[in-house]
Amino acid sequence: GGRGAAESPAASARFVRCLYAVGFLDLFGVSMVVPLMSLHIKSLGASHTVAGVIGSLYGVMQLFSSTFVGCWSDIVGRRYSLLACILLSALGYFLLGNSTTVFLFAISRVPVGIFKHTLSISKALLSDLVSERDRPLVMGRFNAASSVGFILGPVVGGYLAECEGGFYQTSFICASIFLLNGGLVWMLPWSEENTSNRDHYQDKGTNSFSAKSNHDLHLKSATSRAVTNSSFFQSPWIQVAAVLKKIKGIACSNLWDVFLVRFLMSVAILLYYSNFTLALEERFGVKPLFAGYLMSYSSALGVLAGCLLGPITGLYRHNTYRLLLHSSTFTCVLILLYASALSIWMVILSSTFLAFSTTIGRTCIIDLELTVGGNEASGTLLGVGQSVTSVGRIIAPLLSGIAQEFSPCGPPSLAVGLALIAIVIMHANKQKYHSHGSVKLKNQ
């Protein structure tokens, strides 16, 4: 597979490098602003309840918009959807830089809550560009580049916050970074990518699986390209109808177990981190500063894990299912080690290896979604996956609060149980994953 991408290596390489830069700048800009937002809204006179409601509304908007925006990118094409999301996100952060009242602050979160899906669309574009064999490697490097931005952003944002009017300056800089990303996306060699991508789809042909059945993708990809070239300028009602039709296809598909595994593992990891700082202080007398250093250390190791995905997938002969199963099992064991740790050194040990297993698991579950669901709906699949993760972010704090009533080790202990359920589900559907994996290997 992937012959088309190989026929235009220079164009594909430029695309991939630019998308790495987009991912880095995206999270760099966002992570500059987000840690300062709670302090800013309180300085505007908002109560804790109002601040919490605004934060929850943002999460709800992300939950419902991710599937629709991802599907919309399948309909109108990656170029127009990615540019629209970048520019509207820039507008949101520009408004945030002018938010002198709580009302203006809430308004500024609306365009960001609806359209801040640039990373998902970038991943869908990467999936369109590269072969299935190279997809985990490229996705891992993209996540690593984004993680570097996430590590550096809070440092720069914290420095700027010390200046007079620091929050407003940081917001304007973030908006400018999104505009820079828009320029990068606009200058990408789209004509070469379209040619390369067309041949890439034709080469995969009927060996690719759709979410519902194994149709003739040669015809479907040609139709999809024709629609992409014109549908951005069609009636919004036509676009909405096409989006709803795609979402219905995913909802009626056989992907429920893949999304359930993603949900369970995401909630398990969120539970692990939910009371991390508090639990370390209660269990080992460790100060919050040390916990912050430990989390930064884990983030840095996650970047390294993303860069090592190529050799790791090579060791597994590109069998995504087996790598996901092993990484999920390893994650479960490490969370159990943390929950039962008798010293801070056991916590450091579990955090070290957990950074690798969770990074590998996140990349593998995305690759499995695209392998089972089919690349022709990659935007929709990634959008649904983001919605599933958003549900986990909503539920995890509630479960963590209940579990902490019993013990500081309650949240990670519950996480172990959820991870075990995910592992059992993967074992129960082993045959389906193996059948897709064998086709994927034949395509190489």
N, C-alpha and C positions, 0 to 999 in steps of 0.2 A: 504494500500500500504506500501511498504518499508519493507516487511517481510525479504527479503534477507539481507538488511543492519542490521536488528536486530539480524540475526542469527550469525553474526560475530561482536559484538559490540566493542570488544577490537581493532580489525583491523580498523574498521571505525573511532573509536575515535582517534587512532594514526594518521590516515590520516588527519582527520579534524584539529587536533592540529598542525600538521606539516604544513598544508596549511595555517593556520592562521599565523604561523611564517614566511612562505614564503612571504605572503602578506605584513607583517610588514617590513621585511628586504628589500623587493623590493622597496617600496616607501621611506623607510628611506634612502637607498643608493641613489636613484634618486634625492630626494629632497635635499640632501647634495650638489649635483653638479649643478642642473639646475639653481638655483638663481645666481650662479657665472659665468655662461657661457657668458652672454652678456658682462660683464666686461673683461673676458679673451679674447674674440674675438676682442674686441676693442684694447686691449693691444698688439695684434698681428698686428695691423695696418689696420684692416678692417674698411671700412666706414659703416655708418648706413644702407645704401642701401644693401651692401653686406651681412651684418649681418642679415638683414630682409629677403633677398633671401634665405640664408641658413636655417633660421628658417622656412620659408614657404615650402621649399623642404622637410624638415623633416615631416611637417604636411601632405604634399601630399603623401609621402611614407607611413605614418601611415594610411591615408585614404584608399589607395588601397590595402595595405598588410593585414589589419586586417581581412577582409572577407576570403582571400585566406589562411592565416595561421590558422584561426579558423576552416575552412573546412578541411584543411590538418590534423588538430588534430583529426577530426572525422575519417579520412581515415587511418592514420598510428598509431593512439592511443595516449592517453594523455602522456604516459611516455616519448616516444621518442620526440614528438613535444615540450613538456615542457622543457626537457633537452636541446634540440637544441636551443630553444629561449633563455634560460638562459645563455648558454655558448656563443652564438653569441652576446648577449647583453654585457656579460663580456668582450668579445673581443673589442666591440665598445668603452666601457669606458676605457679599457687599451690603445687603440689607442688615445683616448682623452687625457689621461695622458702623451702621447708623442707628442702632437700636438704643435709644435713650429712654425708652419706657418698656414696661413689661409687655404691653400689647405689640409694639414693634418687634420685640424679641420673639414673641410667639409667631408673628407673621413671617419673620425671616426663616423660621424652621420649616415652613410649608413646602417651598420648592425643593429644599434639601431632602426633606422626608419623602417626597414623592419621586424625585429624580436622581438621588445620590446612589446610582447603581452602576457607576462607571467601571468598577472592578469586575463585576459580573459580566458586563458586555465585553470588556477586554479579554476575559477568559474565554468567552464564546468565540471571539475573533481568533484567538490563538488556536482554539479547537478546530476552527475552519481552516486555518493555515497549515497545520502540521499533521503528519501521519499519526495514526493511533499508537504506533510503536514509540514515537518521540513525545507523545502528549504528556505523560507523567513527568518527564524530565523538564519540558518547557514550563509546565504549570508549577513545578517545584521551584524553578528559578524565578518565575514571576512572583510567587509568594515570598521568596527570599528577598527580592528587590523591594517589595511592598513592606516587608517587615523591617528592613533597614530604615525606611522612611518613618515607620512607626516608632522606632527606637530613637531616632534623632529629633523628630518633631517636638516632643515634650520638652527637650532640653532647650531648643531655640525659643519655643513659646514661653517657657518659664523665665528665660533671660529677658525677653521683650516685655513681659508682664511687669517687670520691675521699673520700667520707664513710665513716664507720665502718659496717660492715655494708652497704656500698653495693650489692653484688650482690643481697642479699636484698630490700632496699628496691625496687630496680629491678624485680625479678621480681614483687613484690606489686603495684607500680604497673601493670605490664603486664597482670597478671590483672584488675585493676580496669578497665583500658581495655577489655578484652574483655567484661567485664560491662556496661560502658557501651554497647558496640556491641550487645550482646544487647537492652538496653532500647530502643535506636534501632530495631532490626529489629522488636521486638514492637509498637512504636507506629506502624509504617508503616500507611497506609490500605489494608489488604489487600482489603477488600470492593470499593472502587472499582477497584483494580488487576485483580481477577478479572473484573469486568464489562468493563473496557476491554480486557483481554487476550483475552477470549472473542471480542469483536467484531473485534479485530485478527487473530486466527487465521481467523475466518470470512471476512474480507475477502481474505486471502491465498489461501484456498481451494486449488484444485488447481494453482495456479501455483507452489507451493512444491515443492521436490524432497526426497524422503527419501533416505537413504543407499542403499537398495536399489532402489527404483522409485518411480514417480510415482502413488501411491495417492490415494484421496479423503481429504484431510486434514480436511475438515469433520467427517466421522464420527470420525476418529482423535482429533482435538483434543477433541471432545465426550466421547469415551470416556476420554481421558486426564484430563480435568477431573473426571469422576465418580470415577475411581480415586484421584486425588490427594486428594479430600475424605475418603476413608475408609481408604486403604491404610496410613496411618501407624499405625492402630490394628489392622491385620490381623496375622495370624501372621507372625513373622519368616521362616518358611520360604517363605511366599507372596511376601514381598518379595524374598528371595534368588533365588527362581525367576524373578521378573520382571526382576531386575537381570541375571542370567545370560543371559536371553533377549535383552535389549537389547544386551549386550556382544557376543553372538554375531552379532547383526544388523550391528553396526559392523565386526566382524572379517571378515564375508563381503561387505563393501561395496566400492565402487570408490574409496574414499578413501585407498588406500595411498600414492598419489603425493603427496597433500597432506601427509600425516603425514611422508613421507620428506623432503620439502622442508623442513618445520619442523625435523626432526631434523638435517639437514645444516647448515642456517643457524644453528641454536642451537649446535651443536658448533663451527662456524666462529667465532662471536662469543666463545664460551667460550675457544677457543684464543687469540684475540687478547688477551684479558685475563689468561690463565693465568700468564704470566711477565712481565707488563707492567712492574712495578716493577724486577724484576731485570734485564730487558733494557735498560731505559733507563739503569740504572746502569752496565752493562757496555759499552753502545754509546756513550753520550754523557757518562758521568760524572755523571749527574743523581742527586741525593739522593732517598731514598724520600719525604721530605716533599713535594718538588715533584711527584712522581708522584701522591701522595694529593690534592694540590690540583688536578691535571689531571683526575683521575677525578671529583672533586666538581664541577668545571666541566662535565664531560661530562654528569653526572647532571642538573645544572641546565638544560642545553640540552635534555636529553631531556624535561623537564617542559614547556618551551616548545614542543617539537615536538608533544607531545600536544595542546596547546591550539590548534595551527595545523592539525590534521588536517582540520577542517571545510573551510577554504578550499582545502586541497590536494586533497581528494577531489572538491571542486567543479570544480577545474581538469581533473581526469581524468573528469569526468562520471560519478562514482561507479563507475568500472570498477576494481574491487578487484584483478582479475588483472593488469591493465596496471601499476597502481601498485606492486603487489608485485614484479613482474618488474623494473621500473625501480629500485626501492629496493634489491632484492637485487643487481642489477648494480652499482649505485653503492657498496654495501657492499663488494663484491668488489674494486672498483677502489681504494677507500680503504684496505682492509687491505693490498693490494699496495703502495700508496704508503707505508704505515707500515713494511712489511717491507724496503723498499728505501730508506728515508729516509736522507739524508746529514747532516741537521742536526735539532736538536730542534724547529725551527720547522716542518718538514714533519710531524713527529709531532703538534704542536699543531693544524696545519691538518687533518690526517686525523681527529684526535679530535673536532674541532669539527663536521665534517659527518657523521661516523659516528654521533654522538649523534642526529642527525635521521633518518638512513637506517635505523638499527636500531629506533628507536621506531616509525617508520612501518611497517617490515616486520613487527614483532611484532603490531601491531594488524591489519594486512591479512591475515596468515595465519590469525588467529582468525576474521576476517570471512569468509574464503574457506571455512574449515571449516564454518561455520554455513550459508553459502549453498549449498554443494554437499551437505552432510549433512542439512540441514533443521532448523528450529527445534524440532520436536517432540522431538528428542533432544539439545538443546543442552547439558544437563548432562553427558551421556555423552560427547559430542564434546569438550567442554572438559576433561573428566577424562582422556580418552585423550591429548589434546594435552599435558596436564601430565605424564603418564607418559612420553611420548616425550621431552619436555624433560629429565625426570629421568634417563632413560637417557643422554642427552647429557652431563649433569653427572657421571655415573659414568665414562663413557668418555673425556671430554675431558682430565682430569688424566693418564690413562695415555698418551694420544697425545702430550700436551704434554711429558711426561717423556722419551719416546722421541725426539721431534723436537729437544728441547734438547740431546741428546747430540751432535748434528751442528752446531748453530749457535743462538745466541740468536734468530735470525730464523727458526728452524725451525718453531715453532708457528704464527706468522702465515702463513708460506709454505704450510703444510699447510692452513690455513684458506682460503686463496685457492683451492686445488684443490677443497675440499669445496663452497665457494660456487659454483664453476663447474659442478660436477655438478648442484647444485640448479637452476641457471639452465637447463641443458640439459634437465632433466626438465620444467620448466615450459614450455619451448618445445615439447617432444615432445607435451605434453598440451594444447596451445593450444586446440584445437577444443572440448574438453570444457569448459574454463574459459570460453571465449567463449559457449558455448551457455547456461551458467548465468548469465553476465553479461547476456546479452540478455534473458532472462526477468526478471532482477532489474530491469533498466531499464524493461521494460514495466510492472512492478508499481508503478513510481513515478507 
